[in-house]
């Protein structure tokens, strides 16, 4: 049998292949180990800090903290809007959270009715995960403690302390300052300041009206953050106060208003509807912008119920309407000084007399004066003092509407002023050009339009702010003052209202018209003599009464408002400035549907507000407190102990708009008028 042959060359070849493969596999394994070692070294040595931060971010979160909203103060630093602590209850949406059941549980600790629970279920489900939704505000300490004790049993529920906006003076500044409210979906924008995630925070509020809305970005401040440790599900475990980022408060806004004057104005208005505006005759600063009736802005911060809002919105005296800037009214006889300036500018001789017999027949109809018996012979001074309608009917007819419109614009009517907040209505100042554009059914200005225009009726509507500006410009006697409401923002003062051009009237003409207004309040025959006495030493007030009718008196035997429904009564107006020898303050009063006449309804209220301003002025206070000199008398001295004979006082004529002697003015609540 033959022996098997062995091929050594074949064995050697197989071993070589095996060795080469082992070498390659070992090389690849070595390279892999080297790469892994290098990567581990890179991660553990070079990128240690990065991964420590990422690890910490899984362990710690930052929760946004709304900044304290900026303060709003008056000219003397009195707080008009601030913030106070607020215990609140929050619920965040989580994967395993049974929202309806959670709210039912919470309703045993805080009052949450079923209707509100249904709304909250909808809100929470529509909110992103872990974004808290406010369930209750202003909880008591007992409610706050009860929720906190049971917090571990209530996933997604947090009770904490935030801040809420508060208005210490309630409704006194509501229309000027406005209020804040929760952010709506309509407020959010993809870009810009309203895209900030802080707006989703339940404690954040946004300005809705007045200063709060106009300066919302300045008042917001910059949000901070609270560093908290969280578990694997993102729930807060504890707070790391060392890592907190403090919030930056909003800017402080200082207004030119005076809290004492504003409160007194709202007080003397009582239950009446209308507005009072006071302005500094030297700087243009607004000291008072009171609209009545008002509303409590604090109620809007917490949120009104449907019935509460409807009660405010449907009340006929419109507490939600800002009657200082938005409400417009015929100015009535308070417009006569402006007509007088227009007449003087047009070359009318102020000493030419017009006879007032109580009525004037022209254009196929009888035009009546407010005083049935008439005023007799009147020049311009007498006509302003007595508010003679016949004189101004005929004067307006002579000069036409355009000179009157030009003078009205120069005095501030038909103007929207830049006072920093929205809401002003321009009003109407009629002219031939205006009527051609605005009254399509009858674009031609008729002579009869000029007659009613001369007494502040017809194509004419103004607001209380414009009336105050007119009075301040007239009292200043030189500058076309502009009103200023915002004194400073964040400590930066805004320009004054006296950096303006001069009025387009001569000093002589302005003094003449002012003389008529001085006579209104200080001559015994003036239409507001009794109601305009300040009782402050030798300081006197000048003024002008006004009554604006809201219905036709054709065919009526009397203009008396007795028994007339409120909305059909005349508006009553009064404008004034003081002191007459060195004017400091101008005031405008509108009593909506007062029905009593400008002298009876407006002048006493203007007097009371003016007294507060004068008594607060240090220079005038010293003048008021200075003893007056004894009057020189040619009469012999009475014997000691013998009482002098009582003087006979002749009563002044009835107030301007009355057809019969007016009824006594009702005293406003707490007003002392």
C-alpha positions as CSV (number, residue, x, y, z in Angstrom):
1,X,0.0,0.0,0.0
2,X,1.4,3.4,-1.0
3,X,2.3,6.1,1.7
4,X,0.2,9.4,1.5
5,X,2.2,12.3,0.3
6,X,2.5,15.5,2.3
7,X,2.7,18.8,0.7
8,X,4.5,21.2,3.0
9,X,4.2,24.1,0.7
10,X,0.4,24.0,1.0
11,X,0.5,24.0,4.8
12,X,2.8,26.9,4.9
13,X,0.6,28.9,2.6
14,X,-2.5,28.3,4.7
15,X,-0.6,29.4,7.8
16,X,0.5,32.6,6.1
17,X,-3.1,33.5,5.1
18,X,-4.2,32.9,8.7
19,X,-1.4,35.1,10.1
20,X,-2.1,37.9,7.7
21,X,-5.8,37.8,8.6
22,X,-5.0,37.8,12.3
23,X,-2.7,40.8,11.7
24,X,-5.3,42.8,9.9
25,X,-8.0,42.0,12.5
26,X,-5.6,42.9,15.3
27,X,-4.8,46.1,13.5
28,X,-8.4,47.0,13.1
29,X,-9.1,46.2,16.7
30,X,-6.2,48.2,17.9
31,X,-7.3,51.2,15.8
32,X,-10.8,50.9,17.3
33,X,-9.5,50.7,20.8
34,X,-7.2,53.7,20.1
35,X,-10.1,55.7,18.7
36,X,-12.3,54.8,21.6
37,X,-9.6,55.7,24.1
38,X,-9.0,59.0,22.3
39,X,-12.8,59.8,22.3
40,X,-13.1,58.9,26.0
41,X,-10.1,61.1,26.7
42,X,-11.7,63.9,24.7
43,X,-15.0,63.6,26.5
44,X,-13.6,63.2,30.0
45,X,-10.7,65.7,29.8
46,X,-11.4,68.3,27.1
47,X,-15.2,68.5,27.2
48,X,-15.7,67.9,30.9
49,X,-17.1,71.4,31.6
50,X,-19.6,71.2,28.7
51,X,-21.1,67.9,29.9
52,X,-21.1,69.0,33.5
53,X,-23.3,71.9,32.3
54,X,-25.6,69.6,30.3
55,X,-25.9,67.4,33.2
56,X,-26.8,70.3,35.5
57,X,-29.3,71.5,33.0
58,X,-31.1,68.1,33.3
59,X,-31.0,68.5,37.1
60,X,-31.7,72.3,37.3
61,X,-34.2,74.5,35.5
62,X,-34.7,78.2,35.4
63,X,-38.3,79.4,35.9
64,X,-39.1,82.9,34.6
65,X,-40.0,85.5,37.2
66,X,-42.1,88.6,36.0
67,X,-40.4,91.9,36.9
68,X,-42.1,94.3,39.3
69,X,-44.1,96.8,37.1
70,X,-42.9,100.4,37.3
71,X,-44.5,102.8,39.7
72,X,-46.7,105.7,38.5
73,X,-46.6,108.8,40.7
74,X,-48.0,112.3,40.7
75,X,-46.0,115.5,40.5
76,X,-45.2,115.3,44.2
77,X,-44.3,111.6,44.3
78,X,-47.6,110.4,45.7
79,X,-48.1,106.8,44.4
80,X,-50.9,106.4,41.9
81,X,-50.1,102.8,40.7
82,X,-47.9,100.3,42.5
83,X,-47.7,96.5,43.3
84,X,-48.6,94.4,46.3
85,X,-48.0,90.8,47.3
86,X,-50.5,88.3,45.9
87,X,-51.0,84.6,47.0
88,X,-52.0,82.7,43.9
89,X,-52.8,79.1,42.9
90,X,-51.3,77.7,39.7
91,X,-51.9,74.5,37.8
92,X,-49.5,73.2,35.1
93,X,-50.4,70.6,32.5
94,X,-48.6,67.2,32.8
95,X,-48.9,63.9,31.0
96,X,-50.6,62.0,33.8
97,X,-52.6,65.0,35.2
98,X,-56.3,64.5,35.4
99,X,-57.3,68.2,35.1
100,X,-61.0,68.0,36.0
101,X,-60.3,65.9,39.0
102,X,-57.5,68.1,40.2
103,X,-59.8,71.2,39.9
104,X,-62.6,69.5,41.8
105,X,-60.1,68.7,44.6
106,X,-58.8,72.3,44.7
107,X,-62.4,73.6,44.8
108,X,-62.6,72.2,48.4
109,X,-59.9,74.6,49.5
110,X,-60.6,77.7,47.4
111,X,-63.9,78.9,45.8
112,X,-64.0,77.7,42.2
113,X,-67.5,77.3,40.8
114,X,-68.4,74.8,38.1
115,X,-68.5,77.3,35.3
116,X,-65.0,78.6,36.1
117,X,-63.8,75.0,36.4
118,X,-65.0,74.3,32.9
119,X,-63.2,77.4,31.6
120,X,-60.0,76.5,33.4
121,X,-60.0,72.9,32.0
122,X,-60.1,74.4,28.5
123,X,-57.4,76.9,29.3
124,X,-55.0,74.4,30.9
125,X,-55.4,71.9,28.0
126,X,-54.7,74.7,25.5
127,X,-51.6,75.8,27.3
128,X,-48.1,74.3,26.6
129,X,-46.8,71.7,29.0
130,X,-45.5,72.9,32.4
131,X,-46.7,76.5,31.6
132,X,-48.7,77.4,34.8
133,X,-52.2,78.7,34.5
134,X,-53.6,80.9,37.3
135,X,-56.6,79.2,39.0
136,X,-57.1,81.6,42.0
137,X,-55.7,85.0,43.0
138,X,-55.6,86.9,46.3
139,X,-55.9,83.7,48.4
140,X,-56.1,84.1,52.2
141,X,-53.2,82.8,54.3
142,X,-55.3,79.9,55.4
143,X,-56.1,78.9,51.8
144,X,-52.4,79.4,50.8
145,X,-51.2,77.2,53.7
146,X,-53.7,74.4,53.1
147,X,-52.7,74.1,49.4
148,X,-48.9,74.1,50.3
149,X,-49.3,71.4,53.0
150,X,-51.0,69.1,50.4
151,X,-48.7,70.0,47.5
152,X,-47.0,66.6,47.4
153,X,-50.4,65.0,46.9
154,X,-51.3,67.4,44.1
155,X,-49.1,67.0,41.0
156,X,-49.0,70.0,38.7
157,X,-50.3,72.3,41.5
158,X,-48.3,75.2,42.9
159,X,-49.2,77.9,45.4
160,X,-46.8,80.8,45.4
161,X,-46.6,84.5,46.1
162,X,-46.4,87.0,43.2
163,X,-47.4,90.6,42.7
164,X,-50.6,92.3,41.6
165,X,-51.1,95.8,40.4
166,X,-52.9,98.1,42.8
167,X,-54.4,101.6,42.4
168,X,-54.6,103.3,45.8
169,X,-57.0,106.0,44.7
170,X,-59.5,103.7,43.1
171,X,-61.4,105.5,40.4
172,X,-59.9,108.9,40.8
173,X,-57.3,108.3,38.1
174,X,-58.8,105.4,36.3
175,X,-59.3,107.1,32.9
176,X,-55.8,108.6,32.9
177,X,-53.8,105.8,34.3
178,X,-55.9,103.0,32.9
179,X,-55.4,99.5,34.2
180,X,-53.6,96.2,33.5
181,X,-55.1,92.8,32.6
182,X,-54.0,89.3,31.6
183,X,-52.5,88.7,28.2
184,X,-54.8,87.4,25.5
185,X,-53.9,85.4,22.5
186,X,-54.5,88.6,20.4
187,X,-51.7,90.4,22.3
188,X,-49.1,87.8,21.2
189,X,-47.0,88.5,18.1
190,X,-44.4,86.4,16.3
191,X,-41.8,89.0,16.6
192,X,-41.2,92.2,18.7
193,X,-41.6,92.8,22.4
194,X,-44.9,90.9,22.5
195,X,-43.2,87.7,21.4
196,X,-41.4,87.3,24.7
197,X,-42.1,84.1,26.5
198,X,-42.7,86.0,29.8
199,X,-46.0,87.1,28.4
200,X,-47.2,83.5,28.9
201,X,-46.5,83.7,32.7
202,X,-49.7,83.8,34.7
203,X,-48.4,86.6,36.9
204,X,-47.7,88.9,33.9
205,X,-50.0,91.7,33.1
206,X,-50.2,94.1,30.1
207,X,-51.4,97.7,30.0
208,X,-55.0,98.1,28.6
209,X,-55.7,101.8,28.8
210,X,-54.2,105.2,29.5
211,X,-50.7,105.5,30.8
212,X,-50.5,101.8,31.5
213,X,-51.1,101.0,27.8
214,X,-49.1,103.9,26.3
215,X,-46.0,103.3,28.4
216,X,-46.4,99.5,28.7
217,X,-42.9,98.6,27.5
218,X,-41.3,101.1,29.8
219,X,-43.3,99.9,32.8
220,X,-42.7,96.1,32.1
221,X,-39.0,96.0,33.1
222,X,-36.9,92.9,32.4
223,X,-37.8,89.4,33.7
224,X,-35.6,87.4,36.0
225,X,-35.3,83.7,36.7
226,X,-35.6,81.4,39.6
227,X,-33.2,78.4,39.6
228,X,-34.8,75.2,40.8
229,X,-33.8,71.5,41.0
230,X,-36.1,69.2,39.1
231,X,-36.7,65.4,39.0
232,X,-36.6,63.2,35.9
233,X,-40.2,64.3,35.0
234,X,-39.3,68.0,35.3
235,X,-41.1,68.6,38.6
236,X,-39.6,71.0,41.0
237,X,-37.7,69.4,43.9
238,X,-36.1,72.4,45.6
239,X,-34.9,75.9,44.9
240,X,-31.3,77.0,44.4
241,X,-31.4,80.6,45.5
242,X,-27.7,81.2,44.8
243,X,-28.4,80.7,41.1
244,X,-31.4,83.1,40.9
245,X,-31.3,85.9,38.3
246,X,-32.9,89.0,39.7
247,X,-35.6,90.8,37.7
248,X,-35.2,94.4,36.7
249,X,-38.2,96.6,37.8
250,X,-39.9,98.8,35.2
251,X,-39.3,102.5,34.9
252,X,-40.9,105.0,37.2
253,X,-43.3,107.3,35.5
254,X,-44.1,110.7,37.0
255,X,-47.2,112.6,35.9
256,X,-47.9,116.3,36.2
257,X,-51.2,115.6,37.9
258,X,-51.8,116.5,41.6
259,X,-53.5,113.9,43.7
260,X,-55.2,116.4,46.0
261,X,-56.6,118.4,43.1
262,X,-57.7,115.3,41.3
263,X,-59.5,113.8,44.3
264,X,-61.2,117.1,45.1
265,X,-62.4,117.3,41.5
266,X,-64.0,113.9,41.6
267,X,-65.5,114.7,45.0
268,X,-67.2,117.8,43.9
269,X,-68.6,116.1,40.8
270,X,-70.6,113.8,43.1
271,X,-73.1,111.8,41.2
272,X,-73.0,114.1,38.2
273,X,-71.6,113.1,34.8
274,X,-68.9,115.3,33.3
275,X,-65.2,116.3,33.5
276,X,-62.9,118.8,35.2
277,X,-59.5,119.7,33.8
278,X,-57.0,122.0,35.4
279,X,-53.8,123.4,33.7
280,X,-50.9,125.5,34.8
281,X,-51.1,128.8,32.8
282,X,-47.3,129.2,32.8
283,X,-45.9,125.7,31.9
284,X,-48.8,123.8,30.4
285,X,-48.7,121.1,33.0
286,X,-52.0,119.3,33.6
287,X,-52.9,119.2,37.3
288,X,-56.2,117.5,37.0
289,X,-58.0,115.3,34.5
290,X,-61.1,114.0,36.3
291,X,-63.9,112.2,34.4
292,X,-67.1,111.4,36.3
293,X,-68.5,109.0,37.1
294,X,-65.5,106.7,37.2
295,X,-64.8,103.1,37.9
296,X,-62.5,101.2,40.2
297,X,-59.5,100.1,38.1
298,X,-58.6,97.5,40.8
299,X,-61.7,95.5,39.8
300,X,-60.4,95.3,36.2
301,X,-57.1,93.9,37.4
302,X,-58.8,91.0,39.2
303,X,-61.2,90.6,36.3
304,X,-64.9,91.6,36.1
305,X,-67.7,89.2,35.8
306,X,-70.1,89.5,32.8
307,X,-72.9,91.1,34.9
308,X,-70.4,93.6,36.5
309,X,-69.1,94.7,33.1
310,X,-72.6,95.0,31.6
311,X,-73.7,97.2,34.5
312,X,-70.9,99.6,33.8
313,X,-71.3,99.5,30.0
314,X,-75.0,100.0,30.0
315,X,-75.3,102.8,32.7
316,X,-76.5,105.9,30.9
317,X,-73.9,108.2,32.5
318,X,-71.1,106.1,30.9
319,X,-68.5,105.6,33.6
320,X,-66.2,103.8,31.1
321,X,-66.1,106.9,28.8
322,X,-63.3,109.3,29.3
323,X,-65.2,112.6,29.2
324,X,-62.0,114.6,29.4
325,X,-60.7,113.6,26.0
326,X,-63.2,111.3,24.3
327,X,-66.5,113.0,25.2
328,X,-67.2,116.0,22.9
329,X,-69.9,118.7,23.6
330,X,-71.0,122.0,22.2
331,X,-69.1,124.6,24.2
332,X,-72.0,127.0,24.4
333,X,-71.2,130.5,25.8
334,X,-67.7,129.4,26.9
335,X,-66.9,129.9,23.2
336,X,-67.9,133.6,23.2
337,X,-64.4,134.8,24.3
338,X,-63.0,133.1,21.2
339,X,-65.6,134.7,19.0
340,X,-64.7,138.0,20.6
341,X,-61.0,137.5,19.7
342,X,-62.0,136.6,16.1
343,X,-64.1,139.8,15.9
344,X,-61.3,142.0,17.2
345,X,-58.9,140.4,14.8
346,X,-61.4,141.0,12.0
347,X,-61.5,144.7,12.8
348,X,-64.8,144.9,14.7
349,X,-64.9,147.9,17.0
350,X,-65.6,146.5,20.5
351,X,-67.3,149.8,21.6
352,X,-70.0,149.6,18.9
353,X,-73.2,148.7,20.8
354,X,-75.9,146.3,19.9
355,X,-79.4,146.5,21.5
356,X,-80.6,143.3,23.2
357,X,-84.4,143.2,23.7
358,X,-84.4,139.5,24.5
359,X,-85.0,138.5,20.9
360,X,-84.0,139.3,17.4
361,X,-85.9,138.6,14.2
362,X,-83.7,137.7,11.3
363,X,-83.9,135.2,8.4
364,X,-87.6,134.5,8.8
365,X,-87.3,133.4,12.4
366,X,-86.9,134.8,15.9
367,X,-83.5,134.3,17.6
368,X,-83.8,134.5,21.4
369,X,-81.4,135.6,24.1
370,X,-81.2,133.5,27.3
371,X,-82.5,136.4,29.2
372,X,-86.1,137.0,28.2
373,X,-86.2,140.7,29.1
374,X,-82.9,141.4,27.2
375,X,-79.8,143.1,28.3
376,X,-80.3,146.5,26.7
377,X,-77.4,148.2,24.9
378,X,-74.3,146.1,24.9
379,X,-70.7,146.6,23.8
380,X,-68.3,143.6,23.6
381,X,-67.2,143.9,27.2
382,X,-70.8,144.0,28.4
383,X,-71.8,141.1,26.1
384,X,-69.0,138.8,27.5
385,X,-69.9,139.8,31.1
386,X,-73.7,139.3,30.6
387,X,-73.2,136.5,28.0
388,X,-75.6,138.3,25.7
389,X,-76.7,136.0,22.8
390,X,-78.0,138.8,20.6
391,X,-74.7,140.6,20.5
392,X,-72.8,137.4,19.5
393,X,-75.5,136.4,17.0
394,X,-75.0,139.6,15.1
395,X,-71.2,139.7,15.5
396,X,-70.8,136.2,14.1
397,X,-73.1,137.0,11.2
398,X,-70.9,140.1,10.4
399,X,-67.5,138.3,10.3
400,X,-68.6,134.9,9.0
401,X,-67.4,131.4,10.0
402,X,-63.8,131.4,8.7
403,X,-62.3,134.1,11.1
404,X,-64.0,132.3,14.0
405,X,-62.6,128.9,12.9
406,X,-59.2,130.4,12.6
407,X,-59.3,131.9,16.1
408,X,-60.7,128.6,17.4
409,X,-57.8,126.6,16.0
410,X,-55.4,129.1,17.5
411,X,-56.9,128.7,20.9
412,X,-56.7,124.9,20.7
413,X,-60.0,123.7,19.5
414,X,-60.1,121.0,16.8
415,X,-56.6,119.8,17.9
416,X,-55.3,116.5,19.2
417,X,-52.5,117.2,21.7
418,X,-49.5,115.0,22.2
419,X,-49.9,114.3,25.9
420,X,-48.5,110.7,25.7
421,X,-51.8,108.7,26.0
422,X,-54.4,107.8,23.3
423,X,-58.1,108.4,23.3
424,X,-58.5,112.1,22.3
425,X,-61.2,113.1,19.9
426,X,-60.5,116.0,17.6
427,X,-64.0,117.4,17.8
428,X,-65.5,119.8,15.2
429,X,-64.7,123.3,14.3
430,X,-66.9,124.4,11.5
431,X,-65.9,126.5,8.5
432,X,-66.9,126.8,4.9
433,X,-64.3,124.4,3.7
434,X,-65.1,121.9,6.6
435,X,-68.8,121.9,5.7
436,X,-68.1,121.4,2.0
437,X,-66.2,118.2,2.8
438,X,-68.1,116.9,5.8
439,X,-71.8,117.6,5.1
440,X,-72.5,116.1,1.7
441,X,-76.3,116.6,1.9
442,X,-75.9,120.4,2.4
443,X,-72.3,121.4,1.7
444,X,-73.0,125.2,1.6
445,X,-72.4,127.3,4.7
446,X,-75.6,129.4,5.2
447,X,-75.7,132.7,7.1
448,X,-77.9,131.1,9.7
449,X,-75.1,128.6,10.5
450,X,-73.0,131.6,11.5
451,X,-75.7,132.9,13.9
452,X,-75.7,129.7,16.1
453,X,-72.0,129.4,15.6
454,X,-71.5,132.7,17.5
455,X,-72.9,131.3,20.7
456,X,-71.0,128.0,20.6
457,X,-73.7,125.8,19.0
458,X,-74.2,124.3,15.6
459,X,-71.2,122.9,13.8
460,X,-69.0,122.9,16.9
461,X,-67.9,120.2,19.3
462,X,-65.1,120.3,21.8
463,X,-63.8,118.2,24.7
464,X,-62.9,119.4,28.2
465,X,-59.1,119.3,27.6
466,X,-59.5,121.7,24.6
467,X,-61.6,124.0,26.8
468,X,-58.8,124.0,29.5
469,X,-56.2,124.7,26.8
470,X,-58.2,127.6,25.4
471,X,-58.6,129.1,28.9
472,X,-54.9,128.6,29.8
473,X,-53.8,130.3,26.5
474,X,-56.1,133.2,27.1
475,X,-54.9,133.5,30.7
476,X,-51.2,133.3,29.7
477,X,-51.7,136.2,27.3
478,X,-48.8,135.3,25.1
479,X,-47.9,131.7,24.5
480,X,-49.9,129.1,22.6
481,X,-49.4,126.6,25.5
482,X,-49.6,122.9,24.9
483,X,-50.7,120.6,27.7
484,X,-48.2,118.2,29.3
485,X,-49.2,115.1,31.2
486,X,-46.0,113.0,31.4
487,X,-43.4,114.8,33.5
488,X,-40.7,112.2,33.4
489,X,-40.0,108.5,32.4
490,X,-37.3,106.7,34.2
491,X,-36.0,110.0,35.6
492,X,-35.7,111.6,32.2
493,X,-37.8,114.8,32.1
494,X,-40.0,115.4,29.1
495,X,-40.2,118.9,27.4
496,X,-42.5,121.5,29.0
497,X,-45.6,122.8,27.2
498,X,-44.4,126.4,27.2
499,X,-41.7,125.9,24.5
500,X,-44.2,127.0,21.8
501,X,-44.8,130.0,19.5
502,X,-46.8,133.1,20.5
503,X,-50.5,133.4,20.0
504,X,-51.6,135.2,16.8
505,X,-53.5,137.9,18.8
506,X,-52.3,141.3,20.0
507,X,-51.9,141.7,23.8
508,X,-54.5,144.5,23.6
509,X,-57.2,142.2,22.2
510,X,-56.3,139.4,24.7
511,X,-56.5,141.9,27.6
512,X,-59.9,143.2,26.4
513,X,-61.4,139.7,26.3
514,X,-59.9,138.8,29.7
515,X,-61.4,141.9,31.1
516,X,-64.8,140.7,30.1
517,X,-64.2,137.3,31.9
518,X,-63.0,139.2,35.0
519,X,-66.3,141.0,35.0
520,X,-68.3,137.8,34.7
521,X,-66.9,136.6,38.1
522,X,-66.3,139.9,40.0
523,X,-68.9,142.5,38.9
524,X,-72.2,142.3,40.7
525,X,-74.0,142.0,37.4
526,X,-71.7,139.2,36.1
527,X,-73.4,135.9,35.3
528,X,-71.3,134.0,37.9
529,X,-70.6,136.7,40.5
530,X,-71.9,134.9,43.5
531,X,-70.5,131.5,42.6
532,X,-67.0,132.7,41.8
533,X,-65.9,134.2,45.1
534,X,-62.9,132.3,46.3
535,X,-62.7,133.7,49.8
536,X,-58.9,133.7,49.6
537,X,-57.9,137.3,50.5
538,X,-57.5,139.6,47.5
539,X,-57.2,136.7,45.0
540,X,-59.9,136.9,42.4
541,X,-61.0,134.4,39.7
542,X,-62.1,135.2,36.1
543,X,-64.5,133.0,34.3
544,X,-67.1,132.4,31.6
545,X,-70.3,130.5,32.0
546,X,-71.8,128.3,29.3
547,X,-75.0,126.3,28.6
548,X,-75.2,123.9,25.6
549,X,-78.7,122.7,24.6
550,X,-79.1,119.2,23.4
551,X,-82.7,119.6,22.1
552,X,-84.7,122.2,20.2
553,X,-86.8,124.7,22.3
554,X,-88.9,125.7,19.3
555,X,-92.6,125.9,20.5
556,X,-91.7,125.4,24.2
557,X,-92.9,128.0,26.7
558,X,-89.9,127.5,29.0
559,X,-86.3,126.2,28.9
560,X,-86.6,124.9,32.4
561,X,-85.2,121.4,32.9
562,X,-87.6,120.6,35.7
563,X,-89.4,117.3,35.0
564,X,-87.2,116.7,31.9
565,X,-85.5,113.3,31.5
566,X,-81.8,113.4,32.2
567,X,-80.5,112.9,28.7
568,X,-82.6,115.8,27.4
569,X,-81.3,118.4,29.9
570,X,-78.8,121.0,28.9
571,X,-75.0,120.6,29.3
572,X,-73.5,123.1,31.8
573,X,-70.0,124.5,31.4
574,X,-67.7,126.9,33.1
575,X,-64.1,128.0,32.4
576,X,-62.0,130.1,34.7
577,X,-58.5,131.2,35.6
578,X,-56.9,132.7,38.7
579,X,-55.4,135.0,40.1
580,X,-56.7,137.6,37.6
581,X,-53.6,139.8,38.1
582,X,-51.1,137.0,37.6
583,X,-52.8,133.9,36.2
584,X,-51.4,130.6,37.5
585,X,-54.1,128.1,36.9
586,X,-56.9,127.5,34.4
587,X,-59.8,125.2,34.9
588,X,-62.6,123.9,32.7
589,X,-65.8,122.2,34.0
590,X,-68.4,120.3,32.0
591,X,-71.5,118.9,33.8
592,X,-73.2,116.7,31.3
593,X,-77.0,117.2,31.3
594,X,-76.7,119.2,34.5
595,X,-79.7,121.3,33.5
596,X,-78.9,124.0,36.0
597,X,-76.8,126.5,34.0
598,X,-73.1,127.1,33.8
599,X,-73.1,129.5,36.8
600,X,-75.1,127.2,39.1
601,X,-73.7,123.8,38.1
602,X,-70.2,124.6,36.8
603,X,-68.8,127.7,38.6
604,X,-69.1,126.4,42.3
605,X,-67.2,123.2,41.3
606,X,-64.5,125.2,39.5
607,X,-64.2,127.4,42.5
608,X,-63.7,124.5,44.9
609,X,-61.0,122.9,42.7
610,X,-59.3,126.3,42.1
611,X,-59.2,126.8,45.9
612,X,-57.2,123.6,46.4
613,X,-54.7,124.6,43.7
614,X,-54.2,128.1,45.1
615,X,-53.8,126.9,48.7
616,X,-51.2,124.4,47.6
617,X,-49.1,127.0,45.8
618,X,-46.5,128.2,48.3
619,X,-46.2,131.7,46.8
620,X,-50.0,132.2,46.7
621,X,-50.4,130.7,50.1
622,X,-48.2,133.3,51.7
623,X,-50.2,136.0,49.8
624,X,-53.5,134.5,51.0
625,X,-52.3,134.4,54.6
626,X,-51.1,138.0,54.5
627,X,-53.5,140.3,56.4
628,X,-55.5,142.6,54.0
629,X,-55.3,146.3,54.6
630,X,-58.2,148.0,56.4
631,X,-60.6,149.7,53.9
632,X,-60.6,153.5,53.9
633,X,-64.1,154.8,55.0
634,X,-65.5,158.3,55.0
635,X,-68.2,157.2,57.4
636,X,-67.9,158.2,61.1
637,X,-66.8,155.4,63.5
638,X,-69.7,153.8,65.4
639,X,-69.7,154.2,69.1
640,X,-68.2,151.3,71.0
641,X,-70.8,148.6,71.7
642,X,-73.2,149.9,69.0
643,X,-73.8,147.5,66.2
644,X,-73.6,149.0,62.7
645,X,-76.6,149.0,60.4
646,X,-76.7,145.8,58.3
647,X,-75.9,146.6,54.6
648,X,-78.4,146.0,51.9
649,X,-77.3,143.4,49.4
650,X,-78.8,143.6,45.9
651,X,-79.0,140.1,44.5
652,X,-77.4,139.6,41.1
653,X,-79.5,138.7,38.0
654,X,-80.4,135.0,37.4
655,X,-77.8,132.7,35.9
656,X,-77.3,132.8,32.2
657,X,-79.3,129.9,30.8
658,X,-82.3,130.3,33.0
659,X,-85.7,131.4,31.7
660,X,-86.9,131.6,35.3
661,X,-84.8,131.8,38.5
662,X,-82.8,128.5,38.7
663,X,-83.4,126.0,41.4
664,X,-80.7,125.9,44.1
665,X,-77.7,123.6,43.1
666,X,-77.7,120.3,44.9
667,X,-74.6,119.8,46.9
668,X,-72.4,117.0,45.5
669,X,-71.6,114.2,47.8
670,X,-68.9,115.5,50.2
671,X,-68.3,118.4,48.0
672,X,-69.2,121.4,50.1
673,X,-70.1,123.3,47.0
